[in-house]
Amino acid sequence: PDEKLLRFVIMAGDGRRRVDVTSSRDALNGYQRGFCFYCLRAISLDMSSPRATEVDHFYPHSLGQQQKISDNVNLDGVWNLVLSCQKCNGGKSNRLPILNYLERLEKRNNNLIKSHHPLRETLIRVTGSSKGERVKFLNAAYGTAQMVDGRTTGWKAVDEEDWSF
């Protein structure tokens, strides 16, 4: 496995400072097939492209700063990272995505685990060894995040395409 990638993706942060997770772009792109996680429009790994991708925290990093969701959970882990277009990442603005995106995150994580990717064991260790455990983990984190966020509605991409992973 790429040691540099592993160091950035699974490194435990203290919840208050940001950890550089941009090096996970290539690994995540293999499972998102060049599409934004939210709006499902084409993205590019070429940082000079107008469709350049950004690495986004599904559960916003700002929730970890409050130390209510991140006591035992690394929000900088690959389980919580997705590729996003600049428009969606900027529009999300530290908001929790709507519940429909949680199903997409679960499917993406399960596909990563099934592929025997080097990060597979880390995903299993954090989110659970069975599909049921992983669903329970993500739902519990979502419930906690909703309480911390305090908003009644989640964020949704404005221009979502009709395509799924």
DSSP file (Angstrom, degrees, kcal/mol; ACC not computed):
  #  RESIDUE AA STRUCTURE BP1 BP2  ACC     N-H-->O    O-->H-N    N-H-->O    O-->H-N    TCO  KAPPA ALPHA  PHI   PSI    X-CA   Y-CA   Z-CA
    1    1 A P              0   0    0      0, 0.0     2,-0.8     0, 0.0     3,-0.1   0.000 360.0 360.0 360.0 155.5    0.0    0.0    0.0
    2    2 A D     >  -     0   0    0      1,-0.2     4,-2.5     2,-0.1     5,-0.2  -0.629 360.0-159.9 -72.9 107.6    1.0    3.6   -0.5
    3    3 A E  H  > S+     0   0    0     -2,-0.8     4,-2.5     1,-0.2    -1,-0.2   0.855  88.9  54.2 -62.3 -37.1    2.3    4.6    2.9
    4    4 A K  H  > S+     0   0    0      2,-0.2     4,-1.9     1,-0.2    -1,-0.2   0.927 110.1  47.2 -63.0 -44.1    1.9    8.3    2.3
    5    5 A L  H  > S+     0   0    0      1,-0.2     4,-2.6     2,-0.2     5,-0.3   0.939 112.4  49.3 -61.5 -47.7   -1.8    7.7    1.5
    6    6 A L  H  X S+     0   0    0     -4,-2.5     4,-2.4     1,-0.2     5,-0.3   0.901 108.3  53.9 -60.0 -41.4   -2.4    5.6    4.5
    7    7 A R  H  X S+     0   0    0     -4,-2.5     4,-0.8     1,-0.2    -1,-0.2   0.911 114.4  40.3 -61.1 -43.1   -0.7    8.1    6.8
    8    8 A F  H  < S+     0   0    0     -4,-1.9    -1,-0.2    -5,-0.2    -2,-0.2   0.881 118.6  45.1 -74.7 -37.2   -3.0   10.9    5.6
    9    9 A V  H  < S+     0   0    0     -4,-2.6    -2,-0.2    -5,-0.2    69,-0.2   0.867 123.4  29.5 -79.6 -36.0   -6.2    8.9    5.4
   10   10 A I  H  < S+     0   0    0     -4,-2.4     2,-0.2    -5,-0.3    -1,-0.2   0.457  85.0 122.6-105.9   0.7   -6.1    7.0    8.7
   11   11 A M     <  -     0   0    0     -4,-0.8     2,-0.5    -5,-0.3    65,-0.2  -0.438  64.9-124.7 -63.4 127.7   -4.1    9.4   10.8
   12   12 A A        -     0   0    0     -2,-0.2     2,-0.1    63,-0.1    -1,-0.1  -0.624  24.9-156.2 -77.8 124.1   -6.2   10.3   13.9
   13   13 A G        -     0   0    0     -2,-0.5     5,-0.1     1,-0.1    62,-0.1  -0.462  25.5-118.6 -89.4 170.0   -6.7   14.0   14.2
   14   14 A D        -     0   0    0      3,-0.2     4,-0.1    -2,-0.1    -1,-0.1   0.363  48.4-112.5 -91.1   7.2   -7.5   15.7   17.5
   15   15 A G  S    S+     0   0    0      2,-0.4    52,-0.2     1,-0.1     3,-0.1   0.231 106.3  67.7  86.4 -15.2  -10.8   17.0   16.2
   16   16 A R  S    S+     0   0    0      1,-0.1     2,-0.3    50,-0.1    49,-0.1   0.744  91.9  54.3-108.5 -32.0   -9.7   20.6   16.2
   17   17 A R  S    S-     0   0    0      1,-0.0    -2,-0.4    48,-0.0     2,-0.2  -0.783  85.0-112.3-106.8 151.6   -7.0   20.9   13.6
   18   18 A R        -     0   0    0     -2,-0.3     2,-0.4    -5,-0.1    -2,-0.0  -0.532  21.1-147.9 -81.3 144.4   -7.4   19.8   10.0
   19   19 A V        -     0   0    0     -2,-0.2     2,-0.6    -8,-0.1    -6,-0.1  -0.919  28.1-109.6-108.6 137.4   -5.4   16.9    8.6
   20   20 A D        +     0   0    0     -2,-0.4     3,-0.1     1,-0.2    56,-0.0  -0.555  46.4 162.5 -70.4 113.1   -4.4   17.0    5.0
   21   21 A V    >   +     0   0    0     -2,-0.6     3,-1.8     1,-0.1    -1,-0.2   0.278  41.9 104.9-113.0   7.9   -6.5   14.4    3.2
   22   22 A T  G >   +     0   0    0      1,-0.3     3,-1.6     2,-0.2    -1,-0.1   0.762  67.3  70.4 -64.1 -24.6   -6.0   15.5   -0.4
   23   23 A S  G 3  S+     0   0    0      1,-0.3     3,-0.4    -3,-0.1     4,-0.3   0.587  84.1  72.2 -70.7  -6.3   -3.7   12.7   -1.2
   24   24 A S  G <>  +     0   0    0     -3,-1.8     4,-2.5     1,-0.2     5,-0.3   0.464  67.8  99.3 -84.7  -0.3   -6.7   10.3   -1.0
   25   25 A R  H <> S+     0   0    0     -3,-1.6     4,-2.6     1,-0.2    -1,-0.2   0.919  81.3  47.1 -52.1 -51.5   -8.1   11.6   -4.3
   26   26 A D  H  > S+     0   0    0     -3,-0.4     4,-1.2     1,-0.2    -1,-0.2   0.918 113.3  47.7 -61.3 -45.0   -6.7    8.8   -6.5
   27   27 A A  H  4 S+     0   0    0     -4,-0.3     4,-0.4     1,-0.2     3,-0.3   0.912 115.5  44.9 -63.2 -42.8   -7.9    6.0   -4.1
   28   28 A L  H >X S+     0   0    0     -4,-2.5     3,-1.5     1,-0.2     4,-1.1   0.861 105.1  62.1 -70.0 -35.5  -11.4    7.6   -3.8
   29   29 A N  H 3X>S+     0   0    0     -4,-2.6     4,-1.6    -5,-0.3     5,-0.6   0.825  91.8  65.9 -62.2 -31.4  -11.7    8.2   -7.5
   30   30 A G  H 3<5S+     0   0    0     -4,-1.2    -1,-0.3    -3,-0.3    -2,-0.2   0.764 109.9  37.9 -60.3 -24.0  -11.5    4.5   -8.3
   31   31 A Y  H <45S+     0   0    0     -3,-1.5    -1,-0.2    -4,-0.4    -2,-0.2   0.562 118.5  46.3-105.3 -12.9  -14.8    4.1   -6.5
   32   32 A Q  H ><5S-     0   0    0     -4,-1.1     3,-1.1    -3,-0.3    -2,-0.2   0.449  95.4-140.8-105.6  -4.6  -16.5    7.2   -7.7
   33   33 A R  T 3<5 -     0   0    0     -4,-1.6    -3,-0.1     1,-0.3    -4,-0.1   0.787  67.9 -50.2  51.8  37.0  -15.4    6.7  -11.3
   34   34 A G  T 3 <S+     0   0    0     -5,-0.6     9,-2.5     1,-0.3     2,-0.4   0.755 110.0 118.4  79.6  24.9  -14.7   10.4  -12.0
   35   35 A F  B <  S-A   42   0A   0     -3,-1.1    -1,-0.3     7,-0.3     7,-0.2  -0.951  70.5-104.5-126.9 146.0  -18.0   11.7  -10.6
   36   36 A C     >  -     0   0    0      5,-2.9     4,-1.1    -2,-0.4    48,-0.2  -0.431  28.4-132.3 -61.8 135.2  -18.9   14.1   -7.8
   37   37 A F  T  4 S+     0   0    0     46,-2.9    47,-0.1     2,-0.1    -1,-0.1   0.829  99.7  33.1 -59.2 -33.9  -20.3   12.2   -4.9
   38   38 A Y  T  4 S+     0   0    0     45,-0.2   119,-0.1     3,-0.1    -1,-0.1   0.948 130.9  22.7 -93.4 -59.9  -23.3   14.6   -4.5
   39   39 A C  T  4 S-     0   0    0    121,-0.2   122,-2.9     2,-0.1    -2,-0.1   0.626  90.3-136.5 -88.9 -12.4  -24.3   16.0   -7.9
   40   40 A L     <  +     0   0    0     -4,-1.1     2,-0.2     1,-0.2    -3,-0.1   0.692  54.0 141.1  65.3  21.9  -22.9   13.1   -9.9
   41   41 A R        -     0   0    0      1,-0.1    -5,-2.9   120,-0.1    -1,-0.2  -0.595  63.2 -80.7 -88.0 157.7  -21.4   15.4  -12.6
   42   42 A A  B     -A   35   0A   0     -7,-0.2     2,-0.3    -2,-0.2    -7,-0.3  -0.271  49.6-172.1 -60.4 139.0  -18.0   14.6  -14.0
   43   43 A I        -     0   0    0     -9,-2.5     2,-0.4    42,-0.1     9,-0.2  -0.849  11.2-138.2-126.0 165.5  -14.9   15.7  -12.0
   44   44 A S  B     -b   52   0B   0      7,-2.7     9,-2.4    -2,-0.3     5,-0.1  -0.965  14.8-149.9-129.3 142.8  -11.3   15.8  -12.8
   45   45 A L  S    S+     0   0    0     -2,-0.4     2,-0.8     7,-0.2    -1,-0.1   0.569  77.2 101.2 -81.0 -10.1   -8.2   14.9  -10.8
   46   46 A D    >   -     0   0    0      1,-0.2     3,-2.1     5,-0.1     5,-0.1  -0.677  66.6-154.7 -76.5 110.7   -6.3   17.5  -12.9
   47   47 A M  T 3  S+     0   0    0     -2,-0.8    -1,-0.2     1,-0.3     5,-0.1   0.610  90.5  59.5 -68.7 -10.8   -6.2   20.4  -10.4
   48   48 A S  T 3  S+     0   0    0      3,-0.1    -1,-0.3     2,-0.0    -2,-0.1   0.509  85.8 101.8 -90.7  -5.1   -5.9   22.9  -13.3
   49   49 A S  S X  S-     0   0    0     -3,-2.1     3,-1.6     1,-0.1    -5,-0.1  -0.478  79.4-128.6 -77.3 146.9   -9.3   21.8  -14.7
   50   50 A P  T 3  S+     0   0    0      0, 0.0    36,-0.2     0, 0.0    -1,-0.1   0.693 113.9  52.4 -65.9 -15.8  -12.4   23.8  -14.1
   51   51 A R  T 3  S+     0   0    0     -5,-0.1    -7,-2.7    34,-0.1    -5,-0.1  -0.004  81.5 154.8-105.7  27.1  -14.0   20.5  -12.9
   52   52 A A  B <   -b   44   0B   0     -3,-1.6    34,-0.6    -9,-0.2    -7,-0.2  -0.262  40.1-123.5 -58.4 139.8  -11.2   19.8  -10.5
   53   53 A T  E     -C   85   0C   0     -9,-2.4     2,-0.3    32,-0.1    32,-0.2  -0.478  19.1-157.0 -86.6 155.9  -12.2   17.6   -7.6
   54   54 A E  E     -C   84   0C   0     30,-2.8    30,-3.0    -2,-0.2     2,-0.6  -0.944  22.5-118.8-125.4 150.6  -12.0   18.4   -3.9
   55   55 A V  E     -C   83   0C   0     -2,-0.3     2,-0.3    28,-0.2    28,-0.2  -0.821  38.4-168.2 -89.7 124.2  -11.9   15.9   -1.0
   56   56 A D  E     -C   82   0C   0     26,-3.5    26,-2.5    -2,-0.6     2,-0.7  -0.861  24.3-126.6-116.5 146.8  -14.9   16.5    1.2
   57   57 A H  E     -C   81   0C   0     -2,-0.3    24,-0.2    24,-0.2     4,-0.1  -0.836  14.4-154.6 -86.6 118.4  -15.8   15.2    4.7
   58   58 A F  S    S+     0   0    0     22,-3.4    -1,-0.2    -2,-0.7    23,-0.1   0.975  96.2  44.4 -56.8 -55.2  -19.3   13.7    4.4
   59   59 A Y  S    S-     0   0    0     21,-0.3    -1,-0.2    16,-0.2     5,-0.1  -0.842 117.5-107.9 -85.7 115.3  -19.7   14.4    8.1
   60   60 A P    >>  -     0   0    0      0, 0.0     3,-1.7     0, 0.0     4,-0.7  -0.057  12.3-129.4 -54.0 141.1  -18.4   18.0    8.2
   61   61 A H  H >> S+     0   0    0      1,-0.3     4,-1.1     2,-0.2     3,-0.7   0.811 105.9  69.7 -56.5 -31.5  -15.0   18.5    9.9
   62   62 A S  H 3> S+     0   0    0      1,-0.3     4,-0.6     2,-0.2    -1,-0.3   0.782  90.0  61.3 -61.8 -26.6  -16.6   21.3   11.9
   63   63 A L  H X4>S+     0   0    0     -3,-1.7     3,-0.9     1,-0.2     5,-0.8   0.880 100.9  53.5 -66.4 -36.2  -18.7   18.7   13.8
   64   64 A G  H X<5S+     0   0    0     -3,-0.7     3,-1.6    -4,-0.7    -1,-0.2   0.801  97.2  65.4 -66.8 -28.9  -15.4   17.1   15.0
   65   65 A Q  H 3<5S+     0   0    0     -4,-1.1    -1,-0.2     1,-0.3    -2,-0.2   0.773  96.6  57.0 -64.9 -23.9  -14.3   20.5   16.3
   66   66 A Q  T <<5S-     0   0    0     -3,-0.9    -1,-0.3    -4,-0.6    -2,-0.2   0.514 102.4-136.7 -85.0  -4.4  -17.2   20.3   18.8
   67   67 A Q  T < 5S+     0   0    0     -3,-1.6    -3,-0.1   -52,-0.2     4,-0.1   0.714  77.1 105.0  58.4  23.7  -15.8   17.0   20.2
   68   68 A K  S   <S+     0   0    0     -5,-0.8    -4,-0.1     2,-0.1    -1,-0.1   0.708  88.3  25.7-103.2 -26.0  -19.3   15.5   20.2
   69   69 A I  S    S+     0   0    0     -6,-0.6     3,-0.3     1,-0.1    -5,-0.2   0.622 120.2  54.9-106.7 -17.8  -19.1   13.2   17.2
   70   70 A S        +     0   0    0     -7,-0.3     5,-0.1     1,-0.2    -2,-0.1   0.313  65.5 107.6-106.3  10.4  -15.4   12.6   17.1
   71   71 A D  S    S+     0   0    0      1,-0.2    -1,-0.2    -4,-0.1    -2,-0.1   0.921 108.4   4.8 -53.4 -46.7  -14.4   11.3   20.6
   72   72 A N  S    S+     0   0    0     -3,-0.3     2,-0.4     1,-0.0    -1,-0.2   0.222 121.8  81.9-120.5  12.6  -13.9    7.8   19.2
   73   73 A V        -     0   0    0     -4,-0.1     2,-0.9    -9,-0.0     3,-0.1  -0.977  67.5-141.4-127.2 128.1  -14.4    8.4   15.5
   74   74 A N    >   -     0   0    0     -2,-0.4     3,-1.8     1,-0.2     6,-0.2  -0.768  10.8-169.2 -87.8 104.8  -11.8    9.8   13.1
   75   75 A L  T 3  S+     0   0    0     -2,-0.9   -16,-0.2     1,-0.3    -1,-0.2   0.652  86.0  62.8 -69.5 -13.3  -13.6   12.2   10.7
   76   76 A D  T 3  S+     0   0    0    -65,-0.2    -1,-0.3   -19,-0.1   -65,-0.2   0.368  81.6 114.7 -89.7   4.7  -10.5   12.3    8.6
   77   77 A G  S X  S-     0   0    0     -3,-1.8     3,-2.1   -67,-0.1     4,-0.4  -0.365  82.2-111.8 -75.0 155.6  -10.8    8.5    7.9
   78   78 A V  G >  S+     0   0    0      1,-0.3     3,-1.0     2,-0.2    -1,-0.1   0.778 113.8  70.0 -58.8 -27.6  -11.5    7.2    4.4
   79   79 A W  G 3  S+     0   0    0      1,-0.2    -1,-0.3    -5,-0.1    30,-0.1   0.782 107.8  37.4 -58.8 -26.6  -15.0    6.0    5.6
   80   80 A N  G <  S+     0   0    0     -3,-2.1   -22,-3.4    -6,-0.2     2,-0.4   0.365  98.7  95.4-108.8   1.7  -16.0    9.7    5.8
   81   81 A L  E <   +C   57   0C   0     -3,-1.0     2,-0.3    -4,-0.4   -24,-0.2  -0.807  43.8 168.0-102.9 135.9  -14.2   11.1    2.7
   82   82 A V  E     -C   56   0C   0    -26,-2.5   -26,-3.5    -2,-0.4     2,-0.4  -0.941  36.4-109.8-136.5 159.0  -15.7   11.6   -0.7
   83   83 A L  E     +C   55   0C   0     -2,-0.3   -46,-2.9   -28,-0.2     2,-0.3  -0.774  41.0 179.5 -90.8 136.6  -14.8   13.4   -3.9
   84   84 A S  E     -C   54   0C   0    -30,-3.0   -30,-2.8    -2,-0.4     2,-0.1  -0.962  30.1-114.0-135.8 149.0  -16.8   16.5   -4.6
   85   85 A C  E  >  -C   53   0C   0     -2,-0.3     4,-2.5   -32,-0.2     5,-0.2  -0.414  39.3-108.6 -73.0 163.0  -16.9   19.1   -7.3
   86   86 A Q  H  > S+     0   0    0    -34,-0.6     4,-2.5     1,-0.2     5,-0.2   0.863 117.3  55.7 -63.3 -36.0  -16.0   22.6   -6.1
   87   87 A K  H  > S+     0   0    0      2,-0.2     4,-2.3     1,-0.2    -1,-0.2   0.931 111.9  41.2 -64.3 -45.9  -19.6   23.8   -6.4
   88   88 A C  H  > S+     0   0    0      2,-0.2     4,-2.3     1,-0.2    -2,-0.2   0.927 115.1  50.1 -68.8 -44.1  -21.0   21.1   -4.1
   89   89 A N  H  X S+     0   0    0     -4,-2.5     4,-1.0     1,-0.2     5,-0.3   0.913 116.4  42.3 -62.3 -41.4  -18.2   21.3   -1.6
   90   90 A G  H  < S+     0   0    0     -4,-2.5    -1,-0.2    -5,-0.2    -2,-0.2   0.867 115.2  50.0 -71.1 -36.2  -18.5   25.1   -1.4
   91   91 A G  H  < S+     0   0    0     -4,-2.3    -2,-0.2    -5,-0.2    -1,-0.2   0.787 101.6  61.9 -72.8 -27.9  -22.3   24.9   -1.4
   92   92 A K  H >< S-     0   0    0     -4,-2.3     3,-1.2    -5,-0.2    -1,-0.2   0.872  79.9-174.7 -66.8 -37.6  -22.4   22.3    1.4
   93   93 A S  T 3<  -     0   0    0     -4,-1.0     3,-0.1     1,-0.3    -3,-0.1   0.865  69.9 -46.2  44.5  59.1  -20.7   24.8    3.7
   94   94 A N  T 3  S+     0   0    0     -5,-0.3     2,-0.3     1,-0.2    -1,-0.3   0.758 105.0 136.1  59.5  27.7  -20.2   22.6    6.7
   95   95 A R    <   -     0   0    0     -3,-1.2    -1,-0.2   -36,-0.0    59,-0.1  -0.761  61.1-109.1-103.1 153.7  -23.7   21.2    6.6
   96   96 A L        -     0   0    0     -2,-0.3    59,-2.7    57,-0.2   -37,-0.1  -0.647  37.9-120.1 -77.3 130.5  -24.7   17.6    7.0
   97   97 A P  B     -d  155   0D   0      0, 0.0    59,-0.2     0, 0.0    -1,-0.1  -0.256  37.5 -87.0 -67.2 160.8  -26.0   16.1    3.7
   98   98 A I    >>  -     0   0    0     57,-2.4     3,-1.4    56,-0.1     4,-0.6  -0.229  43.4-102.5 -63.9 160.4  -29.5   14.7    3.4
   99   99 A L  H >> S+     0   0    0      1,-0.3     3,-1.1     2,-0.2     4,-1.0   0.779 115.4  70.0 -58.5 -32.0  -30.1   11.1    4.5
  100  100 A N  H 3> S+     0   0    0      1,-0.3     4,-1.1     2,-0.2     3,-0.4   0.852  94.9  55.8 -56.6 -34.8  -30.2    9.8    0.9
  101  101 A Y  H <> S+     0   0    0     -3,-1.4     4,-2.3     1,-0.2    -1,-0.3   0.765  95.8  65.6 -70.3 -24.2  -26.5   10.5    0.6
  102  102 A L  H <X S+     0   0    0     -3,-1.1     4,-2.5    -4,-0.6    -1,-0.2   0.897  99.4  51.8 -63.7 -39.1  -25.8    8.3    3.6
  103  103 A E  H  X S+     0   0    0     -4,-1.0     4,-2.2    -3,-0.4    -1,-0.2   0.884 109.2  50.5 -62.5 -38.6  -27.1    5.3    1.6
  104  104 A R  H  X S+     0   0    0     -4,-1.1     4,-2.5     2,-0.2    -2,-0.2   0.889 109.8  50.2 -66.0 -40.0  -24.6    6.3   -1.2
  105  105 A L  H  X S+     0   0    0     -4,-2.3     4,-2.7     2,-0.2    -2,-0.2   0.909 109.8  50.7 -64.6 -42.5  -21.8    6.5    1.3
  106  106 A E  H  X S+     0   0    0     -4,-2.5     4,-2.6     2,-0.2    -2,-0.2   0.930 111.7  47.4 -60.2 -45.8  -22.6    3.1    2.7
  107  107 A K  H  X S+     0   0    0     -4,-2.2     4,-2.4     2,-0.2    -2,-0.2   0.915 112.3  49.4 -63.2 -43.7  -22.7    1.6   -0.8
  108  108 A R  H  X S+     0   0    0     -4,-2.5     4,-2.1     2,-0.2    -2,-0.2   0.927 112.3  47.8 -61.0 -46.1  -19.4    3.3   -1.7
  109  109 A N  H  X S+     0   0    0     -4,-2.7     4,-2.2     1,-0.2    -2,-0.2   0.901 111.6  50.3 -63.5 -41.2  -17.7    2.0    1.5
  110  110 A N  H  X S+     0   0    0     -4,-2.6     4,-2.6     2,-0.2    -1,-0.2   0.894 109.9  50.7 -64.0 -39.6  -19.1   -1.5    0.9
  111  111 A N  H  X S+     0   0    0     -4,-2.4     4,-1.3     2,-0.2    -1,-0.2   0.894 109.6  50.7 -64.3 -39.1  -17.7   -1.5   -2.6
  112  112 A L  H  <>S+     0   0    0     -4,-2.1     5,-1.2     2,-0.2     4,-0.3   0.909 112.0  47.2 -64.4 -41.6  -14.3   -0.4   -1.3
  113  113 A I  H ><5S+     0   0    0     -4,-2.2     3,-1.4     1,-0.2    -2,-0.2   0.916 110.3  51.9 -66.4 -43.6  -14.3   -3.3    1.2
  114  114 A K  H 3<5S+     0   0    0     -4,-2.6    -1,-0.2     1,-0.3    -2,-0.2   0.765 101.8  62.4 -63.9 -25.2  -15.4   -5.9   -1.4
  115  115 A S  T 3<5S-     0   0    0     -4,-1.3    -1,-0.3    -5,-0.2    -2,-0.2   0.556 104.2-127.0 -80.0  -7.0  -12.5   -4.8   -3.7
  116  116 A H  T < 5 +     0   0    0     -3,-1.4    -3,-0.1    -4,-0.3    -2,-0.1   0.837  44.3 175.2  60.6  34.7   -9.8   -5.8   -1.2
  117  117 A H    > < -     0   0    0     -5,-1.2     3,-2.5     1,-0.1     4,-0.3  -0.315  47.0-106.6 -62.2 151.8   -8.3   -2.3   -1.4
  118  118 A P  T 3  S+     0   0    0      0, 0.0     3,-0.4     0, 0.0     4,-0.3   0.767 122.8  55.9 -55.4 -25.0   -5.4   -1.7    1.0
  119  119 A L  T 3> S+     0   0    0      1,-0.2     4,-2.4     2,-0.1     5,-0.2   0.453  80.0  97.6 -86.0   0.6   -7.7    0.5    3.1
  120  120 A R  H <> S+     0   0    0     -3,-2.5     4,-2.5     1,-0.2     5,-0.2   0.912  81.3  48.6 -53.7 -50.4  -10.2   -2.3    3.4
  121  121 A E  H  > S+     0   0    0     -3,-0.4     4,-2.6    -4,-0.3    -1,-0.2   0.861 110.4  51.7 -64.2 -35.8   -9.0   -3.4    6.9
  122  122 A T  H  > S+     0   0    0     -4,-0.3     4,-2.1     2,-0.2     5,-0.2   0.929 110.2  48.9 -65.3 -44.5   -9.1    0.2    8.1
  123  123 A L  H  X S+     0   0    0     -4,-2.4     4,-3.0     1,-0.2     5,-0.4   0.922 113.3  46.9 -59.8 -44.8  -12.7    0.6    6.9
  124  124 A I  H  X S+     0   0    0     -4,-2.5     4,-2.3     1,-0.2    -2,-0.2   0.922 111.0  51.5 -63.7 -44.5  -13.7   -2.7    8.6
  125  125 A R  H  < S+     0   0    0     -4,-2.6    -1,-0.2    -5,-0.2    -2,-0.2   0.883 119.2  36.2 -61.0 -39.0  -12.0   -1.8   11.8
  126  126 A V  H  < S+     0   0    0     -4,-2.1    -2,-0.2    -5,-0.2    -1,-0.2   0.914 130.2  26.4 -81.5 -45.2  -13.7    1.6   12.0
  127  127 A T  H  < S-     0   0    0     -4,-3.0    10,-0.4     1,-0.2    -3,-0.2   0.650 116.1 -85.3-101.5 -16.4  -17.2    0.9   10.6
  128  128 A G     <  -     0   0    0     -4,-2.3    -1,-0.2    -5,-0.4    -2,-0.1  -0.347  24.2-102.9 125.3 154.4  -17.7   -2.8   11.3
  129  129 A S  S    S+     0   0    0     -2,-0.1     2,-0.3    -4,-0.1    -1,-0.1   0.656  99.3  50.3 -87.1 -16.1  -17.0   -6.3    9.9
  130  130 A S  S  > S-     0   0    0     -6,-0.1     4,-2.2    -3,-0.1     5,-0.2  -0.831  86.2-115.2-119.6 161.1  -20.5   -6.9    8.5
  131  131 A K  H  > S+     0   0    0     -2,-0.3     4,-2.4     1,-0.2     5,-0.2   0.896 117.7  53.4 -58.2 -40.9  -22.8   -4.9    6.3
  132  132 A G  H  > S+     0   0    0      1,-0.2     4,-2.3     2,-0.2    -1,-0.2   0.898 108.1  49.1 -61.9 -41.9  -25.3   -4.6    9.2
  133  133 A E  H  > S+     0   0    0      1,-0.2     4,-2.5     2,-0.2    -1,-0.2   0.887 111.1  50.6 -64.3 -38.4  -22.6   -3.3   11.6
  134  134 A R  H  X S+     0   0    0     -4,-2.2     4,-2.5     2,-0.2     5,-0.2   0.893 109.9  49.3 -68.4 -39.5  -21.6   -0.7    9.0
  135  135 A V  H  X S+     0   0    0     -4,-2.4     4,-2.6     2,-0.2     5,-0.2   0.932 112.5  48.5 -62.2 -45.3  -25.2    0.4    8.5
  136  136 A K  H  X S+     0   0    0     -4,-2.3     4,-2.5     2,-0.2    -2,-0.2   0.914 111.6  49.8 -61.2 -44.2  -25.6    0.8   12.3
  137  137 A F  H  X S+     0   0    0     -4,-2.5     4,-2.5   -10,-0.4    -2,-0.2   0.946 113.4  44.4 -60.3 -50.6  -22.3    2.7   12.6
  138  138 A L  H  X S+     0   0    0     -4,-2.5     4,-2.3     1,-0.2    -2,-0.2   0.894 114.5  49.3 -64.9 -39.6  -23.2    5.2    9.8
  139  139 A N  H  X S+     0   0    0     -4,-2.6     4,-2.5    -5,-0.2    -1,-0.2   0.900 111.3  49.1 -66.3 -40.1  -26.8    5.7   11.1
  140  140 A A  H  X S+     0   0    0     -4,-2.5     4,-2.3    -5,-0.2    -2,-0.2   0.921 112.4  48.0 -64.2 -43.3  -25.5    6.3   14.7
  141  141 A A  H  X S+     0   0    0     -4,-2.5     4,-2.7    -5,-0.2    -2,-0.2   0.894 111.4  51.5 -63.4 -38.9  -23.0    8.8   13.4
  142  142 A Y  H  X S+     0   0    0     -4,-2.3     4,-2.5     2,-0.2    -2,-0.2   0.924 109.4  49.5 -64.5 -44.0  -25.7   10.5   11.3
  143  143 A G  H  X S+     0   0    0     -4,-2.5     4,-1.8     2,-0.2    -2,-0.2   0.917 113.2  46.4 -61.0 -43.9  -28.0   10.7   14.3
  144  144 A T  H  X S+     0   0    0     -4,-2.3     4,-2.4     1,-0.2    -2,-0.2   0.922 111.5  51.8 -63.2 -44.4  -25.3   12.2   16.5
  145  145 A A  H  X S+     0   0    0     -4,-2.7     4,-3.1     1,-0.2     5,-0.2   0.880 106.9  53.6 -62.0 -38.4  -24.3   14.6   13.7
  146  146 A Q  H  X S+     0   0    0     -4,-2.5     4,-2.6     2,-0.2     5,-0.3   0.915 110.0  47.6 -61.8 -42.6  -27.9   15.8   13.3
  147  147 A M  H  < S+     0   0    0     -4,-1.8    -2,-0.2     2,-0.2    -1,-0.2   0.921 115.8  44.2 -64.6 -43.2  -28.1   16.6   17.0
  148  148 A V  H  < S+     0   0    0     -4,-2.4    -2,-0.2     1,-0.2    -1,-0.2   0.916 114.7  48.5 -67.1 -43.8  -24.8   18.4   16.9
  149  149 A D  H  < S-     0   0    0     -4,-3.1    -2,-0.2    -5,-0.2    -1,-0.2   0.897  88.1-159.0 -65.2 -41.8  -25.6   20.3   13.7
  150  150 A G     <  +     0   0    0     -4,-2.6     2,-0.3     1,-0.3    -3,-0.1   0.492  43.8 127.8  77.4   3.2  -29.0   21.3   15.1
  151  151 A R        -     0   0    0     -5,-0.3    -1,-0.3     1,-0.1    -2,-0.1  -0.682  55.6-144.3 -93.6 148.6  -30.6   22.0   11.7
  152  152 A T  S    S+     0   0    0     -2,-0.3     2,-0.4    -3,-0.1    -1,-0.1   0.729  83.6  45.3 -83.9 -21.9  -33.9   20.4   10.7
  153  153 A T  S    S-     0   0    0    -55,-0.0   -57,-0.2     0, 0.0     2,-0.1  -0.947  76.0-136.8-124.7 145.9  -33.0   19.9    7.1
  154  154 A G        -     0   0    0     -2,-0.4     2,-0.3     1,-0.1   -56,-0.1  -0.394  31.7 -90.2 -91.4 172.5  -29.8   18.6    5.5
  155  155 A W  B     -d   97   0D   0    -59,-2.7   -57,-2.4    -2,-0.1     2,-0.4  -0.597  39.5-173.0 -84.3 142.8  -27.9   19.8    2.4
  156  156 A K        -     0   0    0     -2,-0.3     2,-0.1   -59,-0.2  -117,-0.1  -0.997  31.0-105.4-135.9 140.7  -28.7   18.6   -1.1
  157  157 A A    >   -     0   0    0     -2,-0.4     3,-0.6     1,-0.1   -69,-0.0  -0.380  23.2-143.4 -62.2 139.4  -26.9   19.2   -4.3
  158  158 A V  T 3  S+     0   0    0      1,-0.2     2,-0.4    -2,-0.1    -1,-0.1   0.896  93.9  36.9 -71.6 -42.0  -28.9   21.6   -6.5
  159  159 A D  T 3  S+     0   0    0      2,-0.0     2,-0.3    -3,-0.0    -1,-0.2  -0.424  78.5 170.6-112.6  56.1  -28.0   20.0   -9.9
  160  160 A E    <   -     0   0    0     -3,-0.6  -120,-0.2    -2,-0.4  -121,-0.2  -0.511  24.0-140.9 -75.9 130.0  -28.0   16.3   -9.1
  161  161 A E        -     0   0    0   -122,-2.9     2,-1.3    -2,-0.3  -120,-0.1  -0.447  23.0-110.4 -80.0 159.5  -27.8   14.0  -12.1
  162  162 A D  S    S+     0   0    0     -2,-0.1     2,-0.3  -122,-0.0    -1,-0.1  -0.687  78.9 106.0 -92.6  81.8  -29.9   10.7  -12.2
  163  163 A W        -     0   0    0     -2,-1.3     2,-0.3     0, 0.0    -2,-0.1  -0.981  48.1-158.3-155.4 146.8  -27.0    8.2  -11.9
  164  164 A S              0   0    0     -2,-0.3    -2,-0.0     1,-0.0   -60,-0.0  -0.904 360.0 360.0-132.7 163.0  -25.8    6.0   -9.0
  165  165 A F              0   0    0     -2,-0.3  -132,-0.0  -128,-0.1    -1,-0.0   0.459 360.0 360.0 -72.9 360.0  -22.6    4.3   -8.0
